Amino acid sequence: MRFGSLLYSWLGLSTPGSSAPSTSLAVFSSNASSSHHLQTRGVTWNNLGCVTDGPARALTGDYTTSPSMSVEYCQSYCFSSGYLFAGTEFGNECYCGNTVSNGLGVSTSSSSCSVACAGNSGETCGGNSALNLYQASMGSSGSTSKWVSLGCYTDASSRALNAEYADSLSMTMEWCQNYCLSYGYTYAGVEYAEECMCGSSITTGSGQGVLATDGRCNMGCLGNTAEECGGTWAINIWQYQTVTQSSGWTSLGCYVDASNRALNAMYADSLSMTKEWCQNYCLSSGFIYAGVEYAEECMCGNSITTGSGQGVLATDGRCNIGCLGNAGEQCGGTWGINIWVYGDVSTSSSTATTVTTTATSTTSTTTAPSTTTTSSFATPTFAGWTSLGCYVDASNRALNSEYADSLQMTLEICQSYCLSNGYSYAGVEYAEECMCGSSIQTGSGQGVLATDGRCNMGCKGNPTEQCGGTWGINIWKYTGTTSTSPSTATPTPSGGSNPAWVSLGCRVDVSARALSATSTSSSSMTVKTCQNWCASQGYLMAGVENGNECYCGNDFTNNGGGQAASSDCSTPCAGSSTEICGGGWRLSVYTLSTAASVTSVASSTTTTSTTSTTSSSTATPSLTTGLTTNKVVIAHHMVGNTFPYSQSSWAADIALAQSSGIDAFALNYGSDYWEPGQLSSAYAAAVGTGFKLFLSADMTALPGGSDGDAQNLANQVRQFAGHPNQLYYNGGLVFSTFSGETTTFGQGSVQAGWQDVLNKIGVQVTFMPSFFVDPSTFGNYPFVSGAFNWNGGWPSGDSDVTYGTDQQWINGLNGKLYMAAVSPNFFTHYSYKNFLYKNDDNLFATRWEMLIANRNQIAMTEIISWNDYGESHYVGPIEGAMPDGTTWVNGFPHTAWLDMNNYYSFAFKYGFYPTFTNDKVYIYGRPHPAGASACCDGIGQPNGYNWEEDNFYVVVFATSSASLVLSTPPSGSGASPTSGNANPTTVNVNVGINKFSHSLAVGSGMRATLYRNNVQVIDVNPSDYTFISNPQTLNYNVYVAIGSS
């Protein structure tokens, strides 16, 4: 797991960028003393003094600069990015990390750190090659904090929580809680499905801030319809409260461990490990067993697993190592684990400890000189729900109609999820699984009351609640009355279920209508009236507009339906002044839950390393069906490389792009006489496919000095305004550029010139240019609808890619649309352009995961590129034409990245990673060493060549645990993957996404071989690839290959 995820789980928070917005990065003000002993969200920062830094960097994690830099700014930035060390340097620089690296970070004279902070002249922020270094610790080990629901409250225009506000189409309870906490507020409230409000107390008066008794909190969250996110003038409020933890832990002693692990549900590793660290981490992650091993490792579970030697009490003194974070505490040893259990403990004269075996799904006991431990669970009461007890489950399932899985599972989440999908039975199993049905299914062993205590696991989201066990399901039945509020459906679809209406917020309408199937109007219009009308006509979506109008459909049409600000929908319903029925050309839209059931799920990441091979893995949740999204994935298509294309060539590109998760091409075109014809050919090929296109004017090639140039550009864009495959977003025709930030079209200013172009196009335009400007100056370009950050797709300098420039652009755009860049590679080698960007460390996968984690801030993502061969970042096939002198492309395929893209594109659009159905291995490497010389190359080594490492890189998508052999077989040797002359390294593969690297060897190939249960599953060994020492011409392009099971 990535350390940032560990840190946030430890605090009881969801990982930032999964369920929390990246805007949670906040500058915290402080009245701390000059020692900067700060408290931020329970974090204590310790001043480690002035230390040395250098080009290799003492802190190698994230980095940022700011004219507002202060000690607090840097600490907040690093902590919010998941790092425990923060360092300020040279007044305006901030560096983060989880370790101090590269032999730097050595204490030096305080006089070396004498530069005042750019944002606070009363503080020092390092100096020249010197850091003021700080380390975070977590305060008292005896307490932690958690969010507690206070219920549903009335709200009004004065607001019950009025200190901070946010709005997100991916809103969840966790999103809002993390957002508020990051701004220092302990009260968080969700309202109207997508709104988040924060405060330090609940404000009463003018009708708000009192508990609601009329069921007005009736909307599912837009980001998780199984959660309740308030309603119309109704707010679900939560409070962040401190609770004592350590007193609830009981030591079970030292146990033998083995590779299958005695506690195998969750793992963490920390150089500051203590027993309290591990206990808090496990409990906040939903587990009641915590174990520490080998001084720094923490493992969690809801039972002790035996088998293969592990899980029995040790009698040989193997738990003999002090904790790294407190040498006075015992933290296990070599294959020795100290285990604690949380909760009430009953003692008897018996010496049995309940444990779960790996061999079967039943519960067994093993004798050990210890007390008997049983976890007691209170039976809570929920309005309308009755507990039916613990039932036996089996593969055919006692409740088999609907399924969900969540690392935050509680009884309430499952009950709400089932009821919102129309089911009266809800069952929780194995701590995190929720199953729904209309009755309990018997047969094949399931569906009968269990008498063996198999429901013994705490819920992952609340370990004090009972959430079933291994083949044990706690079942609840709803016997109450379903709300008949405006967000509840009254028609009953086939199958007898009664699904809920879910708000999709305020949407843009167009003259041809965003919901165009049928419509009606009424002087007594309410939300419920419209929902009932649409359902009676057989439609899943209902939209109310202008107070008295109702529109229906099964999907948005005619380029309408783009997200609008919630304040745009402010017209009271004609039949109910307390409800909102859209506005002028604005729809308040609702959909039956079967039409929009996207659930945002946070991925967890684990990182391991060996001497020559590095790896990481990401777990993936299961797939949800019936999805809608307003995210768009685009590929940058260079029309200038399509001279020999026919319409069928375009059709082939479109079909391949669609099958790879791409929704649209940005058609980059220049001044060649034949390019307008190819634009027309592309649009013609797209007809009937649903694939979208839009123009991206290359202003480094197109003229922009006169009014005639403006007219020509506008004419070209307007040509496709009415085409069915033209991309529209937020009701506007999408139009982009490459450059153009200084183009005036003969007007007095850039603003006047571009505004003239937009006026001449003659239709509403969503203008998303790629201007190469300081993002803080976007206020000087009021004519843009948003912007495309072209250079954000690659790292700058000798470092890995970060989200830093993305955040700068988002901040500069101040609420306008943001289009992010993702790219796998960059190398160009012309006499006039000879440089590369660092593409090591699986750049494409890493960048995609970064964007997915921050998808709440991103409207569109553009892949650079489909076919820009001159810069080596193509993901499409090698075809068409190339610029003269391009010698580094042929023989270096990249289409394996397209296959990988399909997976990440899905996660970006829908907010969760789908389950893998087969194993895949992706591999790429350069053809020669970074420092190679070439006999016949007249251009020389590209700028940045010394940043590259002589490794090949591997991404594995794994359906289950396996092992991977990475090797470099001598070319033509026919060596097996494990032959000694192939330099093999074996690494473990976890279910989900795994990333590795392995050193290359001159005269050898690159190979990745996946094994499971000693059987070869995949072998990727490209026979036409050899790593050579003395190329004729320099080539820093890469060979990419794929293998699939």
GUZASE-680377 format. One line per 4 residues: their letters; for each residue x, y, z of C-alpha. Coordinates in steps of 0.02 Angstrom, whole numbers, plus 50000, padded with zeros to 5 digits. Layout:
N
a	X,Y,Z  ...
//
This chain:
1045
mrfg	50000,50000,50000  50064,50174,49958  50115,50259,50118  49992,50400,50092
slly	49851,50272,50094  49921,50198,50255  49931,50369,50335  49752,50414,50294
swlg	49684,50243,50343  49776,50262,50508  49685,50426,50539  49518,50348,50494
lstp	49511,50445,50330  49482,50389,50152  49633,50405,50038  49642,50577,49956
gssa	49597,50574,49772  49489,50419,49787  49341,50473,49890  49414,50642,49937
psts	49449,50786,49819  49622,50848,49781  49560,51020,49831  49577,50955,50007
lavf	49756,51019,49999  49740,51174,50106  49854,51303,50182  49829,51292,50371
ssna	49856,51448,50474  49935,51424,50644  49974,51520,50802  50111,51398,50848
sssh	50271,51455,50929  50432,51478,50834  50474,51295,50860  50333,51257,50736
hlqt	50267,51116,50845  50103,51114,50748  49942,51015,50764  49857,50981,50597
rgvt	49717,50849,50595  49798,50767,50746  49971,50774,50667  50118,50841,50766
wnnl	50262,50914,50666  50435,50899,50746  50572,51019,50692  50728,50918,50644
gcvt	50830,51074,50611  50934,51129,50462  51000,50987,50354  51101,50968,50195
dgpa	51020,50950,50023  51090,50927,49848  51044,50889,49666  50994,50709,49709
ralt	50877,50777,49844  50861,50724,50025  50672,50710,50004  50626,50627,49839
gdyt	50436,50625,49848  50323,50766,49788  50388,50942,49760  50307,51112,49740
tsps	50352,51296,49738  50243,51444,49787  50260,51631,49813  50153,51599,49969
msve	50272,51470,50041  50277,51450,50230  50322,51310,50348  50137,51270,50373
ycqs	50104,51275,50186  50238,51145,50153  50187,51034,50298  50006,51034,50242
ycfs	50055,51001,50061  50165,50853,50106  50046,50777,50232  49898,50792,50112
sgyl	50004,50706,49980  50041,50561,50098  50215,50603,50162  50285,50613,50338
fagt	50438,50722,50302  50424,50902,50241  50567,51017,50199  50573,51200,50147
efgn	50716,51268,50044  50774,51432,49967  50621,51529,50024  50489,51460,49906
ecyc	50525,51274,49881  50443,51127,49970  50503,50946,49963  50416,50791,50032
gntv	50463,50612,50069  50442,50465,50185  50630,50439,50208  50785,50548,50199
sngl	50884,50486,50048  51043,50494,49947  51160,50521,50093  51088,50696,50119
gvst	50985,50764,50262  51137,50780,50375  51124,50909,50513  51214,51070,50471
ssss	51234,51244,50544  51071,51338,50569  51152,51485,50479  51138,51386,50318
csva	50949,51399,50334  50928,51586,50337  50814,51626,50190  50646,51698,50242
cagn	50491,51605,50182  50414,51689,50030  50243,51688,50112  50294,51727,50291
sget	50449,51832,50319  50444,51788,50505  50490,51607,50465  50644,51533,50384
cggn	50627,51416,50236  50798,51337,50215  50936,51408,50109  51048,51365,49962
saln	51058,51173,49961  50993,51172,50140  50824,51115,50206  50727,51159,50361
lyqa	50666,50980,50393  50509,50926,50486  50438,50755,50528  50256,50715,50565
smgs	50202,50607,50710  50028,50564,50765  50014,50637,50941  49940,50530,51079
sgst	49946,50344,51046  49799,50316,51161  49665,50401,51057  49602,50420,50881
skwv	49456,50508,50799  49311,50456,50692  49157,50528,50609  48992,50507,50702
slgc	48823,50535,50618  48714,50667,50701  48565,50634,50587  48462,50734,50462
ytda	48440,50921,50492  48334,51055,50411  48429,51184,50310  48389,51357,50243
ssra	48474,51499,50151  48572,51549,50307  48643,51372,50312  48664,51255,50460
lnae	48849,51236,50413  48912,51396,50336  49103,51402,50348  49154,51310,50188
yads	49063,51244,50034  49103,51123,49892  49005,51039,49753  49054,50878,49664
lsmt	48974,50756,49541  49068,50620,49636  49001,50672,49806  49003,50541,49943
mewc	48994,50553,50131  49181,50517,50142  49221,50647,50008  49138,50783,50112
qnyc	49209,50724,50278  49387,50727,50211  49359,50894,50125  49296,50977,50284
lsyg	49430,50900,50394  49567,50958,50275  49505,51136,50302  49506,51114,50490
ytya	49318,51091,50518  49245,50954,50629  49067,50961,50560  49029,50900,50384
gvey	48861,50900,50299  48799,50831,50133  48647,50903,50046  48551,50887,49883
aeec	48654,50735,49826  48809,50835,49778  48838,50979,49899  48960,50978,50046
mcgs	48958,51107,50185  49076,51125,50333  49081,51212,50500  49140,51208,50679
sitt	48963,51202,50748  48783,51189,50688  48704,51359,50660  48519,51375,50706
gsgq	48392,51509,50664  48285,51550,50512  48226,51371,50511  48393,51283,50490
gvla	48493,51175,50609  48355,51073,50690  48330,50886,50674  48212,50844,50531
tdgr	48070,50723,50563  47986,50725,50392  48107,50612,50297  48176,50754,50193
cnmg	48351,50676,50185  48303,50562,50043  48434,50580,49906  48574,50460,49867
clgn	48748,50533,49848  48797,50563,49666  48960,50470,49696  48881,50326,49792
taee	48693,50306,49780  48699,50182,49925  48742,50327,50041  48620,50462,50095
cggt	48668,50639,50045  48530,50748,50116  48389,50816,50009  48301,50978,49964
wain	48341,51096,50108  48397,50944,50207  48573,50905,50266  48648,50747,50339
iwqy	48774,50807,50469  48925,50714,50539  49043,50765,50679  49226,50717,50695
qtvt	49246,50654,50874  49393,50589,50974  49375,50416,51049  49492,50313,51158
qssg	49563,50157,51077  49714,50084,51165  49618,50036,51323  49514,49916,51219
wtsl	49661,49808,51161  49709,49643,51244  49875,49556,51209  49859,49376,51148
gcyv	50047,49346,51153  50179,49296,51025  50125,49186,50879  50218,49090,50745
dasn	50198,49168,50572  50230,49101,50397  50210,49155,50216  50021,49131,50220
raln	50013,49249,50369  49920,49231,50532  49837,49400,50499  49815,49422,50312
amya	49679,49551,50280  49782,49712,50283  49968,49754,50288  50070,49910,50325
dsls	50254,49948,50350  50325,50099,50441  50495,50155,50501  50401,50233,50648
mtke	50310,50072,50696  50241,50053,50872  50107,49937,50939  49989,50087,50954
wcqn	50024,50135,50772  49972,49962,50716  49822,49950,50831  49753,50117,50772
ycls	49788,50074,50591  49696,49908,50601  49547,49973,50698  49525,50124,50583
sgfi	49528,50002,50436  49390,49895,50512  49490,49753,50590  49491,49696,50772
yagv	49654,49596,50768  49821,49687,50754  49993,49609,50745  50170,49680,50737
eyae	50315,49585,50663  50499,49610,50622  50507,49782,50708  50416,49877,50570
ecmc	50274,49772,50497  50090,49785,50545  49959,49656,50495  49773,49656,50524
gnsi	49625,49538,50519  49462,49490,50599  49525,49317,50647  49689,49224,50667
ttgs	49724,49110,50518  49808,48942,50549  49887,48818,50429  50058,48801,50350
gqgv	50134,48825,50521  50067,48998,50563  49939,49053,50693  49998,48951,50843
latd	50075,49020,51002  50265,49027,50995  50364,48951,51137  50541,48985,51073
grcn	50555,49170,51115  50551,49224,50932  50464,49388,50971  50623,49474,51024
igcl	50638,49634,50920  50598,49809,50982  50482,49921,50880  50571,50041,50761
gnag	50466,50184,50828  50487,50135,51012  50626,50014,51055  50548,49993,51227
eqcg	50401,49900,51149  50407,49725,51077  50366,49713,50891  50379,49528,50852
gtwg	50531,49452,50770  50584,49342,50625  50423,49246,50585  50359,49298,50755
iniw	50207,49411,50775  50139,49494,50932  49949,49494,50916  49816,49600,51004
vygd	49626,49591,50993  49509,49741,51013  49344,49732,51107  49266,49653,51260
vsts	49360,49497,51316  49277,49360,51420  49390,49247,51523  49363,49065,51573
ssta	49470,48921,51633  49474,48855,51457  49632,48879,51352  49554,48890,51179
ttvt	49570,49037,51060  49449,49050,50914  49538,49055,50748  49492,49031,50565
ttat	49582,48903,50458  49632,48929,50277  49581,48757,50222  49393,48774,50241
stts	49261,48904,50269  49214,48835,50440  49276,48888,50612  49393,48779,50714
ttta	49486,48796,50878  49664,48764,50930  49727,48739,51107  49851,48866,51172
pstt	49901,48931,51344  49793,49086,51328  49625,49152,51382  49469,49124,51278
ttss	49431,49277,51172  49265,49317,51093  49214,49479,51010  49048,49546,51072
fatp	48939,49647,50955  48797,49757,51007  48636,49735,50907  48593,49910,50849
tfag	48419,49966,50802  48378,50049,50637  48210,50125,50597  48107,50002,50497
wtsl	48239,49863,50499  48227,49701,50598  48374,49584,50628  48338,49404,50576
gcyv	48503,49338,50644  48652,49246,50570  48622,49129,50423  48728,49000,50334
dasn	48780,49057,50159  48848,48960,50009  48897,48991,49829  48715,49003,49772
raln	48690,49142,49900  48549,49166,50025  48521,49340,49954  48563,49341,49769
seya	48481,49490,49684  48608,49629,49712  48787,49638,49775  48907,49775,49833
dslq	49077,49777,49916  49152,49918,50017  49302,49943,50130  49188,50061,50229
mtle	49047,49933,50248  48925,49956,50391  48750,49891,50424  48680,50061,50378
icqs	48771,50066,50210  48707,49895,50162  48529,49929,50218  48524,50094,50123
ycls	48600,50014,49969  48474,49873,49965  48324,49983,50001  48375,50110,49868
ngys	48380,49967,49743  48207,49908,49793  48249,49759,49905  48179,49728,50079
yagv	48313,49603,50134  48492,49659,50167  48635,49547,50219  48815,49582,50270
eyae	48952,49452,50253  49140,49436,50275  49157,49612,50349  49138,49706,50184
ecmc	49009,49621,50073  48827,49675,50054  48693,49566,49972  48512,49606,49938
gssi	48354,49512,49894  48166,49505,49909  48171,49341,50006  48296,49219,50083
qtgs	48347,49082,49962  48370,48907,50034  48451,48753,49958  48630,48695,49932
gqgv	48659,48728,50116  48622,48915,50121  48478,49010,50198  48464,48919,50365
latd	48502,48993,50536  48682,48965,50590  48715,48894,50763  48906,48884,50757
grcn	48949,49068,50787  49012,49094,50609  48953,49275,50605  49104,49336,50701
mgck	49175,49481,50600  49159,49666,50634  49107,49779,50491  49254,49859,50404
gnpt	49173,50029,50420  49121,50002,50601  49202,49856,50692  49077,49871,50835
eqcg	48941,49809,50717  48928,49628,50663  48953,49598,50476  48940,49410,50455
gtwg	49091,49299,50433  49160,49162,50322  49003,49091,50239  48903,49178,50374
iniw	48780,49318,50334  48689,49433,50454  48519,49465,50375  48401,49610,50409
kytg	48224,49636,50344  48143,49803,50309  47967,49811,50380  47944,49999,50380
ttst	47860,50112,50253  47959,50176,50104  47963,50366,50094  47849,50445,49965
spst	47955,50601,49954  47997,50681,49786  48151,50571,49767  48058,50405,49782
atpt	47986,50316,49632  47806,50262,49634  47796,50150,49480  47847,49969,49500
psgg	47954,49901,49358  47961,49720,49307  48025,49603,49439  47927,49686,49578
snpa	48068,49797,49644  48037,49980,49686  48200,50074,49647  48232,50251,49707
wvsl	48250,50408,49603  48425,50480,49615  48463,50662,49580  48590,50699,49442
gcrv	48591,50882,49487  48566,51034,49377  48592,51003,49190  48601,51110,49033
dvsa	48452,51100,48915  48456,51144,48729  48325,51196,48604  48314,51019,48533
rals	48298,50955,48713  48421,50857,48819  48280,50737,48866  48182,50724,48706
atst	48073,50568,48719  47914,50649,48786  47861,50800,48888  47718,50879,48982
ssss	47682,51036,49082  47569,51075,49229  47524,51222,49339  47539,51100,49486
mtvk	47707,51026,49436  47815,50945,49570  47968,50834,49560  47861,50682,49602
tcqn	47732,50729,49470  47866,50729,49336  47947,50568,49399  47779,50478,49399
wcas	47737,50542,49225  47904,50485,49151  47896,50315,49237  47717,50290,49173
qgyl	47781,50322,48997  47919,50193,49020  48070,50309,49041  48210,50304,49169
magv	48257,50489,49171  48149,50637,49222  48191,50820,49215  48094,50970,49280
engn	48123,51142,49204  48066,51320,49224  47948,51277,49366  47811,51189,49269
ecyc	47890,51084,49129  47932,50898,49133  48045,50805,49008  48081,50618,48996
gndf	48206,50502,48913  48327,50360,48939  48483,50461,48898  48539,50637,48863
tnng	48518,50686,48679  48556,50827,48557  48718,50872,48647  48623,50929,48800
ggqa	48635,50869,48979  48802,50947,49025  48828,50985,49208  48775,51159,49264
assd	48804,51250,49426  48676,51197,49557  48631,51382,49580  48569,51385,49400
cstp	48423,51275,49454  48332,51393,49572  48152,51403,49509  48023,51336,49633
cags	47904,51204,49569  47734,51272,49519  47649,51145,49630  47769,51154,49779
stei	47866,51310,49824  47981,51208,49937  48047,51106,49790  48161,51160,49648
cggg	48106,51129,49468  48255,51182,49364  48271,51355,49288  48283,51443,49121
wrls	48359,51313,49002  48410,51215,49156  48343,51044,49206  48337,50968,49380
vytl	48367,50788,49324  48327,50625,49412  48361,50446,49359  48301,50280,49425
staa	48443,50197,49521  48452,50059,49390  48509,50190,49263  48651,50265,49365
svts	48735,50156,49494  48915,50213,49493  49005,50188,49659  49174,50271,49689
vass	49293,50146,49767  49467,50186,49830  49607,50072,49772  49742,50016,49891
tttt	49923,50003,49840  50065,49896,49908  50248,49926,49871  50393,49804,49886
stts	50569,49803,49821  50717,49688,49788  50897,49722,49745  50871,49739,49558
ttss	50683,49737,49539  50553,49858,49605  50368,49823,49612  50202,49889,49671
stat	50025,49821,49664  49851,49895,49670  49696,49800,49722  49544,49818,49611
pslt	49362,49816,49661  49225,49731,49563  49130,49799,49413  48964,49888,49428
tglt	48840,49887,49284  48724,50023,49220  48843,50171,49215  48834,50353,49166
tnkv	48976,50479,49163  49016,50656,49110  49202,50619,49092  49279,50612,48918
viah	49438,50522,48862  49517,50595,48705  49666,50550,48597  49768,50683,48508
hmvg	49770,50637,48322  49897,50722,48209  49808,50756,48045  49975,50810,47973
ntfp	50031,50627,47978  49880,50562,47879  49922,50616,47701  49895,50440,47627
ysqs	49737,50405,47731  49575,50351,47651  49407,50359,47738  49428,50175,47781
swaa	49592,50218,47867  49498,50340,47977  49363,50210,48009  49495,50086,48066
dial	49572,50212,48186  49402,50255,48257  49355,50073,48284  49520,50036,48371
aqss	49507,50191,48480  49329,50150,48532  49378,49973,48580  49519,50048,48686
gida	49411,50160,48795  49435,50320,48693  49281,50429,48663  49347,50560,48542
faln	49491,50619,48434  49561,50795,48449  49605,50825,48266  49764,50929,48268
ygsd	49777,51013,48099  49892,51142,48022  49914,51238,47859  49946,51098,47732
ywep	49827,51117,47585  49763,50939,47597  49721,50936,47784  49542,51006,47770
gqls	49500,50860,47657  49563,50738,47788  49458,50824,47921  49303,50795,47814
saya	49355,50615,47787  49372,50587,47975  49199,50655,48011  49124,50551,47870
aavg	49205,50393,47940  49133,50427,48113  48950,50431,48057  48848,50297,48143
tgfk	48986,50251,48268  48944,50364,48415  49128,50415,48417  49159,50602,48435
lfls	49280,50722,48351  49332,50902,48375  49461,51018,48299  49624,51069,48381
admt	49700,51210,48281  49890,51205,48280  49928,51390,48297  50114,51360,48275
alpg	50071,51321,48093  49908,51414,48056  49913,51601,48020  49833,51717,48148
gsdg	49882,51892,48101  49726,51959,48016  49537,51963,48021  49538,51851,47868
daqn	49636,51721,47966  49504,51730,48103  49365,51705,47976  49453,51556,47896
lanq	49478,51474,48065  49297,51505,48115  49234,51436,47949  49334,51276,47972
vrqf	49264,51249,48147  49086,51296,48098  49089,51171,47954  49061,51028,48078
aghp	48950,51117,48205  48796,51021,48151  48883,50855,48122  48815,50713,48231
nqly	48992,50662,48282  49051,50834,48335  49092,50833,48521  48988,50950,48627
yngg	49016,50979,48812  48908,51085,48929  48802,51130,48779  48948,51200,48680
lvfs	49045,51141,48528  49216,51085,48591  49361,51175,48508  49545,51171,48559
tfsg	49715,51231,48503  49898,51193,48515  49972,51361,48568  49894,51527,48513
ettt	49923,51619,48675  49998,51770,48582  49885,51766,48427  49783,51926,48400
fgqg	49706,51899,48224  49743,52082,48188  49645,52145,48338  49716,52252,48477
svqa	49740,52108,48599  49740,51919,48616  49573,51928,48704  49493,52031,48566
gwqd	49565,51919,48431  49504,51754,48503  49336,51827,48553  49315,51880,48371
vlnk	49349,51701,48314  49221,51631,48437  49092,51758,48381  49121,51713,48199
igvq	49095,51527,48234  48915,51575,48269  48867,51438,48393  48900,51412,48578
vtfm	49081,51354,48597  49166,51261,48739  49340,51330,48706  49480,51226,48784
psff	49646,51290,48713  49820,51230,48756  49901,51397,48793  50079,51393,48857
vdps	50060,51524,48992  50081,51542,49179  49920,51463,49245  49900,51603,49372
tfgn	49866,51720,49224  49712,51631,49158  49609,51776,49222  49679,51871,49072
ypfv	49588,51750,48956  49404,51767,49003  49349,51697,48834  49407,51519,48875
sgaf	49288,51388,48946  49436,51293,49017  49609,51240,48964  49715,51091,48912
nwng	49879,51068,49008  49986,50992,48869  50149,50983,48967  50066,50900,49117
gwps	50085,50728,49040  50272,50711,49075  50390,50744,49219  50498,50897,49217
gdsd	50682,50856,49238  50756,50705,49323  50605,50658,49427  50444,50561,49414
vtyg	50283,50642,49355  50179,50730,49489  50008,50813,49501  50087,50979,49545
tdqq	50063,51070,49379  49886,51001,49365  49842,51081,49531  49920,51246,49477
wing	49814,51247,49319  49656,51199,49413  49687,51339,49537  49721,51462,49397
lngk	49563,51413,49302  49461,51455,49457  49317,51337,49424  49327,51325,49235
lyma	49347,51157,49148  49513,51067,49159  49580,50947,49027  49726,50842,49089
avsp	49862,50761,48984  49921,50580,48996  50064,50515,48890  50174,50360,48891
nfft	50335,50428,48814  50427,50575,48736  50582,50573,48628  50622,50678,48475
hysy	50787,50682,48380  50790,50814,48244  50929,50939,48217  50811,51077,48274
knfl	50726,50979,48414  50829,50850,48510  50770,50806,48686  50670,50683,48789
yknd	50563,50678,48945  50595,50545,49075  50477,50399,49042  50544,50274,49171
dnlf	50443,50194,49310  50292,50146,49203  50247,50326,49162  50083,50288,49071
atrw	50009,50181,49210  50072,50295,49348  50004,50452,49266  49834,50371,49234
emli	49820,50318,49416  49862,50496,49468  49722,50567,49360  49597,50436,49419
anrn	49637,50478,49600  49599,50662,49561  49457,50636,49437  49341,50749,49536
qiam	49441,50897,49470  49456,50842,49289  49324,50855,49152  49424,50776,49010
teii	49586,50682,48988  49682,50689,48824  49806,50554,48776  49961,50623,48693
swnd	49956,50550,48567  49875,50433,48442  50003,50455,48303  50135,50588,48339
yges	50283,50483,48281  50404,50629,48281  50391,50639,48471  50378,50451,48501
hyvg	50221,50459,48609  50103,50369,48489  49987,50235,48556  49906,50193,48389
pieg	49977,50083,48251  50123,50142,48145  50041,50198,47983  50011,50351,47875
ampd	50159,50468,47851  50300,50532,47960  50402,50693,47960  50562,50683,47858
gttw	50709,50619,47959  50605,50515,48081  50718,50363,48100  50666,50300,48271
vngf	50489,50233,48247  50486,50082,48131  50505,49921,48227  50450,49999,48392
phta	50265,49959,48417  50165,50045,48553  49988,49975,48533  50004,49872,48693
wldm	49979,50037,48783  49810,50053,48697  49758,49890,48778  49814,49954,48948
nnyy	49723,50117,48915  49554,50029,48906  49565,49982,49090  49621,50151,49155
sfaf	49501,50245,49044  49356,50150,49120  49413,50191,49297  49432,50375,49253
kygf	49259,50387,49176  49163,50288,49307  49260,50311,49468  49312,50133,49507
yptf	49428,50000,49439  49341,49851,49356  49382,49672,49402  49509,49585,49291
tndk	49439,49439,49192  49609,49379,49129  49792,49408,49169  49895,49530,49065
vyiy	50079,49575,49062  50144,49734,48979  50330,49762,48951  50435,49901,48874
grph	50618,49947,48856  50741,50055,48757  50857,49981,48625  51024,50039,48696
paga	51104,50109,48855  51066,50288,48902  51249,50336,48883  51279,50245,48718
sacc	51374,50328,48575  51325,50303,48393  51445,50291,48248  51332,50371,48119
dgig	51226,50495,48216  51262,50676,48170  51144,50753,48297  51209,50690,48463
qpng	51133,50636,48626  50966,50718,48665  50946,50836,48811  50892,50734,48961
ynwe	50973,50570,48906  51063,50556,49073  50896,50549,49165  50856,50379,49091
ednf	50893,50215,49181  50947,50057,49091  50796,49957,49145  50646,49877,49065
yvvv	50476,49906,49144  50329,49790,49174  50146,49811,49223  50048,49655,49273
fats	49858,49646,49284  49829,49492,49392  49667,49400,49428  49745,49319,49582
sasl	49912,49300,49668  50054,49233,49562  50242,49246,49538  50335,49334,49399
vlst	50508,49293,49332  50597,49444,49254  50747,49399,49150  50864,49457,49011
ppsg	50896,49304,48903  51049,49319,48788  50989,49355,48612  50960,49196,48512
sgas	51008,49083,48658  50840,49001,48683  50872,49012,48870  50728,48970,48986
ptsg	50659,49109,49097  50750,49039,49248  50918,49000,49165  51065,49073,49257
nanp	51128,49162,49101  50959,49251,49088  50990,49343,49253  50818,49296,49323
ttvn	50733,49379,49469  50571,49311,49543  50445,49430,49622  50275,49405,49700
vnvg	50121,49466,49607  49965,49518,49702  49789,49524,49635  49764,49689,49544
inkf	49892,49806,49465  50077,49769,49491  50224,49872,49427  50404,49812,49411
shsl	50571,49860,49338  50724,49755,49300  50898,49799,49239  50938,49771,49054
avgs	51093,49680,48992  51189,49716,48831  51164,49580,48701  51007,49517,48785
gmra	50819,49533,48770  50687,49574,48901  50568,49443,48966  50425,49430,49092
tlyr	50351,49260,49133  50199,49239,49244  50175,49080,49346  50031,49024,49454
nnvq	50038,48863,49555  50201,48821,49463  50112,48829,49294  50166,48956,49163
vidv	50022,49074,49125  50101,49209,49015  50273,49226,48934  50316,49394,48854
npsd	50482,49375,48765  50490,49485,48607  50607,49395,48488  50643,49550,48383
ytfi	50708,49652,48529  50891,49658,48584  50976,49783,48699  51132,49834,48601
snpq	51283,49935,48656  51337,50026,48496  51191,50082,48387  51219,50164,48220
tlny	51099,50305,48266  51036,50354,48437  50859,50297,48481  50775,50328,48649
nvyv	50606,50267,48587  50540,50107,48669  50480,49936,48615  50313,49891,48697
aigs	50239,49715,48704  50093,49628,48788  50048,49451,48841  49876,49391,48896
s	49808,49232,48975
//
